[in-house]
Amino acid sequence: MSHKDKLQEIEKRKKELQNAREEILGKLISEREQRSQWLIKLIDIDDELEELSRQSKALPRVDS
């Protein structure tokens, strides 16, 4: 294999690896964004549960 062929092979492999790396990073960013959205929804649910708990405690008790 000539020096030129070897360089072309190396460059081709580098490009393949860079493309794979970019694809993986893109997926990681998407998953991170999705996790962030889930966490925000979870916090919103917790906040609403706390508010409902406060409201129910503020209401007068009715014994059956």
Secondary structure as the mmCIF struct_conf table of DSSP 4:
data_model
#
loop_
_struct_conf.conf_type_id
_struct_conf.id
_struct_conf.beg_label_comp_id
_struct_conf.beg_label_asym_id
_struct_conf.beg_label_seq_id
_struct_conf.end_label_comp_id
_struct_conf.end_label_asym_id
_struct_conf.end_label_seq_id
HELX_RH_AL_P HELX_RH_AL_P1 HIS A 3 ALA A 58
BEND BEND1 LEU A 59 LEU A 59
HELX_LH_PP_P HELX_LH_PP_P1 PRO A 60 ARG A 61
#
